[in-house]
């Protein structure tokens, strides 16, 4: 199945920072597959031991934050969460949840919790990709299945909108907002803060998993925030494809006069934390088993943690977070977060049962029906958000 991300940019940006005076942006298929292999070889030569890798990792992390205009990190302002409209289903509940990532700038989502739990629960963030339409973003049935199944196994799961998707779109925001990369990266950091405020969440067991554009958010958040204990980026870790949307590659996070990098190295910043790469033969992750995965494994070897990184590859499948990919992700989360698969895992077939999940309508999932229901200080759609 092909992903409906029709606006992916597939051209090469040929001008350099020296020629234009502007930052170099690595957009879409910025380099060939062969050049990506050569680049990974160059990156590998920048370190030969753990201490050198840690120095390299710190420099890459700083470049991400600087390029995204988040260095230094902004002050944590009050989240002022709004959690309401609880719905009870088979083994889990769903609530409409929103918070302020910056004063007046709201992040909207759905909060899934186990129907009953003993003690504190792992917390999992679920960013979404660029699938559009009336059931796009976090409204997609496949995303609802992912969140509900994880909640049924004992996790508190927050599924949240990108700028201009879901409630954000419904209330007037556009994904082409020039701060999209900044806002979404910061929103993910604040989403971890939000999970930490919930009394039923274990702060030491926080995870993130997303597909496509949500995969980008997954490895960027993991790279810049060590609170992420488990990371599963899906169909997005590629050394030759840098993300075709401005929210992924529209700011100078990949290449400057001082440092070049790519998304495979971004993903490697997860080391030594558990990391699962899910890839397919039908998109830009087709080379993962032979290119990106071995490169990342070499980083994990510095920590003697090769067992913490895995690759689930589906050579005959296309882009997306379809059932097969979710079936690969579930046991990884069970293993590393201590989830309880009882009642979900069919031990005979080895598959995780999603049939008891309830798929809500987009209207049911809205946090607010109109801007009139929002707090008075909410920023107007399209506003440039202050980070001072």
N, C-alpha and C positions, 0 to 999 in steps of 0.2 A: 504494500500500500504506500503510495506516495504522499508525502506530507504536503498540506495546502499552503506552505510558505512560498507564495508565488513571487514575492518581491525580493527574494534573496539575490544579492548582487554577485555576479559571477565574473566580473572583469578584474583586471590587474591594475592597481594603482601604480603608475609608472613614475610620476614625479617624486622628487625627493625633497626633504626638508631644506637641503642646501639650495635647491633650484627655486623654490617658491617662498621660502621663509616661513612656511606653515608646517605643522607637525606631520610626520609620516603616519598615515593610517593604513593598517593592514586589513583590507576589506575583502570579504568573500574568499575566492580562490586566489589569494594574493600571490602564491607561488606554486610551482608544479610539485607533483608528488616526489619527483627525483630531487628537486631543490630542498624539499622538506627533510628528506633523509640526510642530505648534506648539512643542513642547518642543525639538526639534532646532533650530528657528529661534532660540529663546532661547539655546541652548547656543552656536550659531554667533556670536552677538553678544558672547560673552565674550572673543573674540580676533579680531584683524585682521591679525596677522603671525606669523612663526615664533616670535619671542621670547615673545609673549603666549600662543601655543599651548603652548609648553614649560612655562610657568608653570601654565597650566590643567591640562596633562597630569600634572604633578607633584602637584597638589592632588587630582586624581581618583585617581591611584595611591595616594596616602596614605590616601584615604578607603576604598579597597578593603582595604588592609592593616589599617587601624584597625578597620573594621567586622568583618573576619574574625578579629580578635584576634591579628593577626600583626605588630603595630607596637609596639615594634621587632621586627625579625625574630629569631626564636629562635636560640640558639646551635646551630651545626651539630655534632651529636653523631655518634659513629662509626656508619657505615652497617652495618658487620658483614654484608656481603652473603653470601648462600648461593646459589651457582650449581651446579646438578647435573643429572643425568639428560639428557645430550645425545642428541638424536635427529637423524639425518641424512636429508634428503630431496633432491628434485631441485633442486639449485642453492642450497640453504640448509639451515641447521640450526636447531633449536629447543632451548632449555634452560629448565628451571624456575628462576626467579630471584626472590629476595626480599631485602629489606633493612629496616633499622630506621629509619623516619623520625624517630621519637623513641625513647628507650630502652624497649625492650619492645613497641613498636607497630610491627608489620610491614606492609610493602606487598608484595603478592604479584603475580607476573606471569609472562609468557612472554618470553624473550629470543630474538629471531630474528637470525641473522647470515648473511652470504653464505657459501656453501660454500667459496669461495676469493676472496681480495681482494688487491689490490695497493696497499700503503700504507694510510693511515688512511681510515676510512669516515665518511660522515655519520651522525649519530645522530638517530633519530626516536622521539618519544613518541606512543603511541596510547591515549589514554583512551577509555573506552566510555560509552555512554548507559544509559538506564534500562530497556532491554528485559530482562524477567525470564524465568523458566522454567528448565528444566534446561540449556538452551543460551543463557542470557542473558549480558549483560556481555561480557567479553573472550572468552568461550567460543563466541560466535556465529560461524557459518561466514563471514559477511561480514567480520567483524573479522580472522579468521584469513587470509582471502584478501588483505586489505589489507596485513597485516604480512608475509606470505610473499612477495608480489609485490614490495614495496619492498626486502626482503632480497635477492631474486633480482637486483635491479638495483644492489646494492652498498651498501645501508644496514644499519646495526645498529639494530634496532627493539625497543623495549620496550613491551609491551602489559600494562597493569596494572589491578588491581581497584579499584573504588570501595569505600567502606566498605559491608559487607553484600552484596557481590556476589562471585561466583567463590569463590576460596579463603576470602575473608573471611567470606562467608555460610556456606560449608561448615564453617568452624571456629567458627561461633557468633555472629559480629557481625551487628548489625542496622543497616540503612540509616537508620533513624530516630534513630540516635545524635545527640544534640544538638550535637555538635562536627563533624558531617559536613562542613560547608563549610570549617571551619578545617583539619580533618585532610586533606581532599582537596587543598586548595590547597597546604598545606605538603608533602604527599606528592608533588605534581607538581614542586615546587621541588627536593625531595630526589631525585626521579627524574632530573632534569637532573644533579645532583651524581653520581648513580650512573653515568649514561652517561659523565660526564667521567672516572670512575675506570677505565674500560675502555681498555686500551692500543690497541685498534683503532679508537677513535672520535676523530674530528676535532672538537675543542672549538669550533671556529669555524663548524662546519656542523651546528647543532642545530635540529631542527624539531619541530612538534607538530601533530597533526590528530586531531579527534574529532567525533562526531556527537551532536546533541541535548544531553543532559547532558554528554557528552564534548566537545561544542562549547563549552559554557560553561566547562569546565575549560581548553579550548584558549585561549580569548581572555582568561580571567583570568590564566593563567600567562604568556601573552605580554605582558599589561599590566604585570605586576609584576616580570618577570625579563627583562632585555635580552639574556640569553644566547640566547634563542630567535631564530634567524636567519630562519626561515620559518614561517608560521602559516596553517593551513587549517581554520577553524571551519566545520562543516557543519550546515545547517538549524537555526541557533540565533541568528544575529545579527538581532535585531528591536528596533525602538524602542518597540513597544507591549506586547510580551510579555517578561516579566522572568525566566522560568523558573518552573515550577510546583512544584518540589521544594525542601524546606528546605535541601538541599545547594547550591542555586543562589541562592535569594532569602530564606533564613531568617535572615539577619543583615543589619544596616544598612549595606550597601555601596553602595546606589543613592541614598539620600536622607537627608540630615541637615539641621539648621537652617542649615548653612553652604553646602551644595552639593547640587544635584540632577544626576543623570546617568542614563544608561540603557546597555543592552548595546551599542548602536551606537557610543557614545562609548568604551566599554571596548575594543571592537574597533579603534577608531581609534588607540588607544595603541600599536598595532604600528608605526605610521609612523616612519621611512620603510622599514622592513623589508618584504620581500615578504609580501603577504597575499592570500589567495584566499577570497572568500565564496562558498559553494555554497548555493543557495536553491531553493525549489520553490513551485509554485502552491498546493499542498495543505496548507500549514500557516501558521504565523505569519510565515514569511519570504516570503510572497507579494508583498510590496511592495518587497523589497530592490532591484530594478533602478531603481525610481523614487524611493525614499525613503532607505534606509540607505546604499546604494552611493554615490550622489552626495554625501551628507554626508561619508562617509569619504574620497572622492576630494578633497574640498575641503581636507582636512587634508594629504593627500599633496602637494597643490600647493604648500604652504608649503616643502616639502623639494625641490621640482622632481623628485618621484619618482612622478608619476602612473602610470608604466609598471610600478610594483611592486605595484599593487593591481588585482585582477581580480574579476569576478563571473561565475560559471557558473550560469545560471538554467534550471530545468526546470519550465516552466509547467504541464505536464500531469502532474506526478508528485507523490507524497506524501512524508511524513516518512521519513527513514532514510538509510543510507549504502550504498544499493544499487549495483549494478554501474555504472550510468550515472554516478553521482557519483564513484565511484572512477576511472572512465575520465577524468573531468575533472581529478581531483587528481593522477594520476600524471605527466602532462606538466609540470605546474607544479612538482612536486618535482624532476623531471629537469632542468628549466631552471635552477632556483635552487639546487639542491644538487649539481649535477654528477653525477647518477646515470647509470648506463650501461644504456640500454634494450635493448641487443643481446641477442637470444634471448628477449625478452619482448614487444617491440613488433613487431606485424605491420605492416610499412610499406605493404602493399597496402590494408589496411582501416583503418589508423590506430588500431587497438585494441590494448590490452595483454592478453596471453594469461595467464589465471589457471588454465588447465586442468591445468597441471603441479603445482599446489599440492596438498598433502596436508591434509585436514581431520581434525584429531584429535578424539577423544571427550573430553567433559568430564573423565572419570576420568583420562585420560592427561595432562591438562593441570594436574591438581592438584599443588601444591608439597608439600603434606603431607596425609596421609590422615586424621590426627586430631591433637588437641592434644597427645597423648602424644609425637608425633614432633617437636614444637616445642622450641626451646631452653627451659630451665627458667625463665628470667626473662621469657618472653613474657607480656604482659599478658592477663588474663582477658577474654573477650569482654564488651563493654559498659562496660569501665573508662573513667573520665574520664581523658584523657591530659594529663599535666602539660606545660606549655610554659614553665615557669620554669627 
